[in-house]
Amino acid sequence: MWRDIPVPFYLTVNLFEVQNPQEVLQGAKPKVNQRGPYVYREFKYKTNITFYDNDTVSYLEYRQLFFRPDLSNGTEDEYIVMPNILMLGAAVMMENLPSFVKFLLSGALAGLKQEAFINRTVGEILWGYEDPLLDTINAIVPGMIPYKGKFGIFVEFNNTNSGLFTVNTGMKNISQVHMVDSWNGLKKVNYWRSNQCNMINGTAGEMWPPYMSPTSLEFYSPDACRSMKLVYEQSGQFKGVPTYRFVAPKTLFANGTDYPPNEGFCPCRQSGIQNVSSCRLNAPMFISHPHFYNADPSLVDAVEGLHPSREEHALFLDVHPVTGIPMNCSIKLQLNLYMKQVSGILQTGKIQPVVMPLLWFAESGYIDGSVLSQFYTNLVLIPSILDYLQYIFLGLSVPLIISAALMMMSQEKCSLFWSSNKKNSDSYKATQAPHAGKLPPVKVLREARL
């Protein structure tokens, strides 16, 4: 089950369609409409499993995604107007370059008929489309973008692995089971500006050590390029199985001003969004909660059509505390692009600086079917029966103990009575013993002599 996870996982994607692209180019506030969800069945399996003498095991975990139109609100063939991530991102990245370089890029963009907004299908936006701009950028600024020919937000997400994880087996110390020893051979990453932010903490996000305390849990997320810490919210049940619910604290994506330990993730903007440009080819990308939930209100106000809510946009993990196995989970993240007018690049028009939401996705899964039945029977039902049986046996033992005590007391009285009678009898016999064998005295009648 650890190698080939039997739990059904789903990737749910919601795209933000820009409804007023021409007005945005003139400096207006962007207006978006959420499209979707587009649902994909996600299969996970581990390969290259290697055990080591220091009680660790390494593996590659692959994921495969298959579109589920029956669960989706729309198809992959639908067209959606979205920001041209490649062009607008490159413009911001080249903002501080010499003017002649930006002039060359602007001319190349015009020759390739590139615009600030594109009208592409869902499938193209997510899984890639042919774009000659990639080769042009690589020709002008070699090495800036490693992709060639095809670009998509999730182009490297399907049929790929999340890196080489090495985790503890817990053979000698069960409290360390599943804890990450290294990722891609690294004890810590080098994306961020502080040792604390670069640390690889917790597990790989699948399981945690057993006998959990209601405090917090951590896991390393290659997609977010960092370790993430969730805090205990409440105890509950999932289909009869007791769970601890862990949620994201408000400080998870806070900036360094509001939460100093996050200073290492800067340069920062408003609280509630994290700059991931250092692990995304220096592109001006930010991650956040969906609809900027738990973020600075100015981020929501800058884009029309966002409606953050705790019920729909908060992430959570429901974990069985005894085993450390998640019973129900939904990890939600939003991908955002910082875009603005860049002098010298005419295609950026008069776009006002804004953190533009592109899409948000949720990876979710829950234990169900035969796995849930087996889990419930072995880890909930049988222990509960044994727990009740001990009180039943204790209740049955009380009258038995009392009866045994009464019997012992009764036997003791009988023994004392028997011993007393026997003693009296023996004493009587002892007093009569000297006279045994003698005849009673004969009275001589002197009258008879007369």
C-alpha positions as CSV (number, residue, x, y, z in Angstrom):
1,M,0.0,0.0,0.0
2,W,2.9,2.3,0.6
3,R,4.4,1.5,-2.7
4,D,1.3,1.6,-4.8
5,I,-1.1,3.9,-3.0
6,P,-4.7,2.5,-3.3
7,V,-6.3,5.7,-2.2
8,P,-8.0,7.6,-5.1
9,F,-6.4,11.0,-5.6
10,Y,-7.9,13.8,-7.7
11,L,-6.3,17.0,-9.1
12,T,-9.0,19.7,-9.4
13,V,-8.0,22.8,-11.5
14,N,-9.9,26.1,-11.7
15,L,-8.8,28.7,-14.2
16,F,-9.3,32.5,-14.0
17,E,-10.6,33.9,-17.3
18,V,-9.9,37.6,-17.9
19,Q,-13.1,39.2,-19.0
20,N,-11.7,42.7,-19.9
21,P,-8.3,42.2,-21.5
22,Q,-8.4,45.4,-23.6
23,E,-9.4,47.5,-20.7
24,V,-6.5,46.0,-18.6
25,L,-4.1,47.1,-21.3
26,Q,-5.4,50.6,-20.8
27,G,-4.8,50.5,-17.1
28,A,-8.2,49.2,-15.8
29,K,-8.7,46.8,-12.9
30,P,-8.7,43.2,-14.2
31,K,-12.0,41.4,-14.0
32,V,-11.9,37.6,-13.8
33,N,-14.4,34.7,-13.9
34,Q,-13.5,31.3,-12.4
35,R,-13.9,28.5,-14.9
36,G,-14.0,24.8,-14.1
37,P,-13.4,22.7,-12.1
38,Y,-11.5,20.5,-14.5
39,V,-10.9,17.2,-12.7
40,Y,-8.1,14.7,-13.2
41,R,-7.8,11.3,-11.6
42,E,-4.3,11.0,-10.2
43,F,-2.4,7.7,-9.8
44,K,0.7,7.6,-7.7
45,Y,3.3,4.8,-7.5
46,K,6.9,4.4,-6.3
47,T,9.8,3.1,-8.2
48,N,13.6,2.7,-7.7
49,I,12.9,1.7,-4.1
50,T,16.3,1.1,-2.3
51,F,16.9,0.3,1.3
52,Y,20.0,1.3,3.1
53,D,21.9,0.1,6.2
54,N,21.2,3.4,8.1
55,D,17.5,2.6,8.3
56,T,16.5,4.8,5.4
57,V,14.8,4.0,2.0
58,S,14.9,6.1,-1.2
59,Y,12.3,6.1,-4.0
60,L,10.9,8.1,-6.9
61,E,7.2,8.7,-6.8
62,Y,5.5,9.1,-10.2
63,R,2.1,10.6,-10.9
64,Q,-0.1,10.1,-13.9
65,L,-3.2,12.2,-14.6
66,F,-6.3,11.3,-16.6
67,F,-9.0,13.8,-17.4
68,R,-12.4,13.0,-15.9
69,P,-15.1,14.8,-18.0
70,D,-17.9,13.2,-15.9
71,L,-16.6,15.0,-12.8
72,S,-15.6,18.2,-14.5
73,N,-17.6,21.4,-15.3
74,G,-16.3,21.8,-18.9
75,T,-13.9,20.1,-21.3
76,E,-10.2,20.5,-22.2
77,D,-11.3,21.9,-25.6
78,E,-12.9,25.0,-24.2
79,Y,-11.2,28.4,-25.0
80,I,-10.2,30.7,-22.2
81,V,-8.6,34.2,-22.3
82,M,-5.7,34.4,-19.9
83,P,-2.5,36.4,-19.5
84,N,0.3,35.5,-21.7
85,I,2.5,34.1,-18.9
86,L,5.5,33.6,-21.1
87,M,5.5,37.1,-22.6
88,L,4.5,39.1,-19.5
89,G,6.8,37.1,-17.3
90,A,9.7,37.7,-19.6
91,A,8.9,41.4,-19.7
92,V,9.2,41.8,-16.0
93,M,12.3,39.6,-15.8
94,M,14.0,41.9,-18.4
95,E,12.8,45.2,-16.9
96,N,16.3,46.1,-15.7
97,L,18.2,45.1,-18.8
98,P,19.5,47.8,-21.2
99,S,17.0,49.5,-23.4
100,F,18.3,48.1,-26.6
101,V,17.8,44.5,-25.4
102,K,14.2,45.3,-24.5
103,F,13.8,47.0,-27.9
104,L,15.0,43.8,-29.5
105,L,12.5,41.7,-27.4
106,S,9.6,44.1,-28.3
107,G,10.4,43.8,-32.0
108,A,10.6,40.1,-31.8
109,L,7.3,40.0,-30.0
110,A,5.7,42.1,-32.7
111,G,7.1,39.8,-35.4
112,L,5.8,36.8,-33.6
113,K,2.4,38.5,-33.2
114,Q,2.6,38.1,-29.4
115,E,0.1,39.9,-27.2
116,A,-0.4,40.4,-23.5
117,F,-3.4,38.1,-23.4
118,I,-4.0,34.8,-25.2
119,N,-7.0,32.8,-26.1
120,R,-6.2,29.1,-25.8
121,T,-7.9,25.9,-24.9
122,V,-7.8,24.5,-21.4
123,G,-5.6,21.6,-22.6
124,E,-3.1,23.9,-24.2
125,I,-2.9,26.2,-21.1
126,L,-2.3,23.3,-18.8
127,W,-0.3,20.7,-20.8
128,G,1.4,22.9,-23.3
129,Y,1.3,24.4,-26.8
130,E,3.9,25.2,-29.5
131,D,5.2,28.7,-29.0
132,P,8.1,30.1,-31.1
133,L,8.6,32.7,-28.5
134,L,10.5,30.2,-26.4
135,D,13.3,29.8,-29.0
136,T,13.3,33.6,-29.5
137,I,13.9,34.3,-25.9
138,N,16.6,31.6,-25.6
139,A,18.3,33.2,-28.7
140,I,18.3,36.7,-27.2
141,V,19.0,35.7,-23.6
142,P,20.5,32.2,-23.6
143,G,19.6,30.0,-20.6
144,M,16.8,32.2,-19.3
145,I,14.1,29.6,-20.1
146,P,15.1,25.9,-20.3
147,Y,11.9,24.9,-22.2
148,K,12.0,24.5,-26.0
149,G,9.1,24.6,-28.4
150,K,6.3,23.9,-25.9
151,F,5.0,25.8,-22.9
152,G,2.2,25.0,-20.4
153,I,1.6,25.6,-16.7
154,F,1.6,21.8,-15.9
155,V,3.8,20.7,-18.9
156,E,6.2,19.0,-16.5
157,F,3.6,17.8,-14.0
158,N,2.2,14.7,-15.7
159,N,4.1,11.4,-16.0
160,T,6.9,12.8,-13.9
161,N,8.3,12.3,-10.4
162,S,8.6,14.8,-7.6
163,G,12.3,14.1,-7.0
164,L,14.3,11.5,-5.2
165,F,13.1,11.2,-1.6
166,T,15.1,9.4,1.1
167,V,13.1,8.8,4.3
168,N,13.5,7.0,7.6
169,T,12.1,3.5,7.9
170,G,11.6,3.7,11.6
171,M,13.2,0.2,12.2
172,K,15.0,1.4,15.3
173,N,13.0,4.5,16.2
174,I,9.4,4.4,15.2
175,S,9.1,8.1,16.0
176,Q,11.2,8.9,12.9
177,V,9.3,6.7,10.4
178,H,8.5,8.6,7.2
179,M,10.7,11.6,8.2
180,V,12.7,13.0,5.2
181,D,16.4,12.3,5.4
182,S,17.2,14.1,2.1
183,W,15.6,15.2,-1.1
184,N,17.6,14.8,-4.4
185,G,20.5,14.1,-2.1
186,L,20.1,17.5,-0.3
187,K,19.7,18.0,3.4
188,K,18.4,21.5,2.7
189,V,17.6,23.5,-0.4
190,N,19.3,26.6,-1.6
191,Y,16.3,28.6,-3.0
192,W,15.9,30.9,0.0
193,R,17.8,33.5,2.0
194,S,17.9,31.9,5.4
195,N,18.9,28.4,6.8
196,Q,15.5,28.1,8.5
197,C,13.6,28.6,5.2
198,N,15.9,26.3,3.3
199,M,15.4,23.4,5.8
200,I,13.8,20.2,4.7
201,N,11.5,19.3,7.6
202,G,8.8,16.7,8.3
203,T,7.8,13.9,5.9
204,A,7.1,13.7,2.2
205,G,3.4,14.5,2.9
206,E,2.0,11.0,2.7
207,M,2.2,9.7,6.3
208,W,3.5,10.8,9.7
209,P,4.9,9.0,12.7
210,P,2.3,7.2,14.9
211,Y,1.0,8.4,18.2
212,M,0.7,12.1,17.1
213,S,0.1,14.9,19.5
214,P,-2.4,17.6,18.8
215,T,0.1,20.3,18.0
216,S,1.4,20.5,14.4
217,L,2.9,18.5,11.5
218,E,5.3,19.3,8.7
219,F,6.0,18.1,5.2
220,Y,8.3,19.1,2.4
221,S,6.5,20.2,-0.9
222,P,8.6,20.1,-4.1
223,D,5.8,22.0,-5.8
224,A,6.1,24.9,-3.3
225,C,9.9,24.5,-3.0
226,R,9.7,24.6,0.8
227,S,8.6,22.8,3.9
228,M,5.1,23.6,5.1
229,K,3.9,23.5,8.7
230,L,0.2,22.9,9.5
231,V,-1.3,23.4,13.0
232,Y,-3.9,21.4,14.9
233,E,-7.4,22.8,14.7
234,Q,-9.8,20.3,16.2
235,S,-10.5,16.6,16.8
236,G,-13.2,14.8,14.8
237,Q,-14.1,11.7,12.9
238,F,-14.0,10.6,9.3
239,K,-16.5,7.8,8.6
240,G,-16.2,6.5,12.2
241,V,-12.4,6.9,12.4
242,P,-11.1,9.4,15.0
243,T,-8.9,12.1,13.4
244,Y,-7.0,15.3,14.1
245,R,-7.5,18.1,11.7
246,F,-4.5,20.2,10.7
247,V,-4.8,23.5,8.8
248,A,-2.6,26.2,7.5
249,P,-1.8,29.0,10.0
250,K,-2.3,32.6,8.8
251,T,1.5,33.0,9.0
252,L,2.2,30.3,6.3
253,F,2.5,32.9,3.4
254,A,2.9,36.0,5.6
255,N,5.6,38.4,4.5
256,G,8.7,39.1,6.6
257,T,7.2,42.3,8.1
258,D,4.2,40.5,9.6
259,Y,6.1,37.3,10.4
260,P,9.9,37.8,10.7
261,P,10.8,34.0,10.3
262,N,9.5,34.3,6.7
263,E,12.0,37.1,5.9
264,G,14.1,34.4,4.2
265,F,11.4,33.9,1.5
266,C,11.6,37.6,0.4
267,P,11.7,39.8,-1.6
268,C,8.1,40.0,-0.4
269,R,5.1,41.9,-1.4
270,Q,1.8,41.9,0.6
271,S,1.2,39.3,3.2
272,G,-0.6,36.2,2.0
273,I,1.5,35.5,-1.1
274,Q,4.9,33.9,-1.4
275,N,7.5,34.8,-4.0
276,V,8.6,31.5,-5.7
277,S,10.6,33.2,-8.5
278,S,13.9,31.8,-7.1
279,C,12.7,28.2,-7.8
280,R,10.7,29.1,-10.9
281,L,13.5,30.3,-13.3
282,N,13.3,33.8,-11.7
283,A,9.9,34.3,-13.3
284,P,7.7,36.7,-11.2
285,M,5.5,33.9,-9.9
286,F,3.7,33.8,-6.5
287,I,1.8,31.1,-4.6
288,S,-1.1,31.8,-2.2
289,H,-4.3,30.3,-0.9
290,P,-7.1,30.3,-3.5
291,H,-8.8,33.7,-4.1
292,F,-6.1,35.2,-1.8
293,Y,-7.8,33.7,1.3
294,N,-6.0,34.8,4.5
295,A,-4.1,37.4,2.4
296,D,-3.8,41.2,2.5
297,P,-7.2,42.6,1.5
298,S,-5.5,44.9,-1.1
299,L,-4.7,41.8,-3.2
300,V,-8.4,40.9,-3.4
301,D,-9.4,44.5,-4.1
302,A,-7.0,44.7,-7.0
303,V,-8.8,42.1,-9.0
304,E,-12.6,42.0,-9.5
305,G,-14.3,38.7,-9.2
306,L,-12.5,37.1,-6.3
307,H,-14.5,35.7,-3.3
308,P,-12.3,34.1,-0.7
309,S,-14.0,31.8,1.8
310,R,-12.8,29.4,4.5
311,E,-15.1,26.6,3.4
312,E,-14.0,26.5,-0.2
313,H,-10.4,27.7,-0.1
314,A,-8.7,26.6,3.1
315,L,-6.5,23.5,3.0
316,F,-6.7,20.7,5.6
317,L,-5.4,17.3,6.6
318,D,-7.5,14.9,8.7
319,V,-5.0,12.4,10.2
320,H,-5.6,9.3,12.3
321,P,-3.5,10.2,15.3
322,V,-2.6,6.6,16.4
323,T,-1.1,5.6,13.0
324,G,-0.3,9.0,11.4
325,I,-2.2,8.0,8.2
326,P,-4.2,10.8,6.5
327,M,-7.9,9.8,6.2
328,N,-9.0,12.8,4.2
329,C,-7.0,15.7,2.8
330,S,-7.2,18.6,0.4
331,I,-4.1,20.7,-0.3
332,K,-5.0,23.8,-2.2
333,L,-2.7,26.4,-3.8
334,Q,-3.1,29.3,-6.2
335,L,-0.6,30.3,-8.9
336,N,-0.2,34.0,-9.5
337,L,1.7,36.2,-12.0
338,Y,3.0,39.6,-11.2
339,M,2.5,41.7,-14.3
340,K,3.0,45.4,-15.0
341,Q,3.8,47.9,-17.7
342,V,7.5,47.6,-18.7
343,S,9.0,50.6,-20.5
344,G,10.4,49.7,-23.9
345,I,8.1,46.7,-24.3
346,L,5.1,48.0,-26.1
347,Q,3.1,44.9,-25.7
348,T,2.7,45.5,-22.0
349,G,0.6,48.7,-22.7
350,K,-0.4,50.5,-19.5
351,I,-1.0,47.5,-17.3
352,Q,-1.0,48.6,-13.7
353,P,1.1,46.5,-11.3
354,V,-1.0,43.7,-10.1
355,V,-0.6,40.1,-8.7
356,M,-2.8,38.4,-11.2
357,P,-4.4,35.0,-10.3
358,L,-4.0,32.4,-13.0
359,L,-5.4,29.3,-11.5
360,W,-5.9,27.4,-8.3
361,F,-5.7,23.7,-7.8
362,A,-6.5,21.1,-5.1
363,E,-4.9,17.7,-4.7
364,S,-7.4,15.7,-2.6
365,G,-8.0,12.2,-1.6
366,Y,-9.7,10.1,1.1
367,I,-9.6,6.5,2.3
368,D,-12.7,4.6,1.1
369,G,-14.0,1.1,0.2
370,S,-12.2,-2.1,1.3
371,V,-9.2,-0.1,2.5
372,L,-11.4,1.9,4.9
373,S,-13.2,-1.2,6.0
374,Q,-9.9,-2.9,6.8
375,F,-8.6,0.2,8.5
376,Y,-11.8,0.6,10.6
377,T,-12.0,-3.1,11.6
378,N,-8.4,-3.5,12.6
379,L,-7.7,-0.1,14.1
380,V,-11.0,1.1,15.5
381,L,-13.6,-1.7,15.9
382,I,-11.4,-4.5,17.4
383,P,-9.6,-2.1,19.8
384,S,-13.0,-0.7,20.9
385,I,-14.3,-4.2,21.5
386,L,-11.2,-5.1,23.5
387,D,-11.6,-1.9,25.4
388,Y,-15.2,-2.7,26.3
389,L,-14.4,-6.3,27.1
390,Q,-12.0,-5.3,29.8
391,Y,-14.7,-3.4,31.6
392,I,-17.2,-6.3,31.0
393,F,-14.7,-8.8,32.5
394,L,-14.0,-6.4,35.3
395,G,-17.7,-6.1,36.0
396,L,-18.1,-9.8,36.0
397,S,-15.1,-10.3,38.2
398,V,-16.5,-8.1,41.0
399,P,-19.3,-10.5,42.1
400,L,-17.0,-13.5,41.6
401,I,-14.4,-11.9,43.9
402,I,-17.1,-11.1,46.5
403,S,-18.4,-14.6,46.3
404,A,-14.9,-16.0,46.7
405,A,-14.3,-13.8,49.6
406,L,-17.5,-14.8,51.3
407,M,-16.7,-18.5,50.7
408,M,-13.3,-18.1,52.2
409,M,-14.8,-16.3,55.2
410,S,-17.4,-19.1,55.6
411,Q,-14.8,-21.8,55.3
412,E,-12.7,-20.0,57.9
413,K,-15.6,-19.9,60.4
414,C,-16.4,-23.6,59.8
415,S,-12.7,-24.4,60.3
416,L,-12.6,-22.5,63.6
417,F,-15.8,-24.2,64.8
418,W,-14.5,-27.7,63.9
419,S,-11.2,-27.0,65.5
420,S,-12.9,-25.8,68.7
421,N,-15.1,-28.9,68.9
422,K,-12.3,-31.1,68.2
423,K,-10.2,-29.4,70.9
424,N,-13.0,-29.8,73.5
425,S,-13.4,-33.5,72.6
426,D,-9.7,-34.1,72.9
427,S,-9.6,-32.4,76.3
428,Y,-12.5,-34.5,77.6
429,K,-10.8,-37.6,76.5
430,A,-7.6,-36.5,78.1
431,T,-9.3,-36.0,81.4
432,Q,-11.0,-39.4,81.3
433,A,-7.9,-41.2,80.3
434,P,-6.5,-42.1,83.9
435,H,-9.6,-44.0,84.9
436,A,-9.8,-46.1,81.9
437,G,-9.9,-49.9,82.7
438,K,-10.9,-49.5,86.4
439,L,-14.1,-50.9,87.9
440,P,-16.3,-48.6,89.9
441,P,-15.7,-48.9,93.8
442,V,-17.8,-51.6,95.6
443,K,-19.6,-50.4,98.7
444,V,-19.3,-53.0,101.5
445,L,-22.5,-53.3,103.4
446,R,-21.6,-53.9,107.0
447,E,-25.3,-54.8,107.5
448,A,-24.7,-57.9,105.4
449,R,-21.9,-58.9,107.9
450,L,-24.5,-58.8,110.7
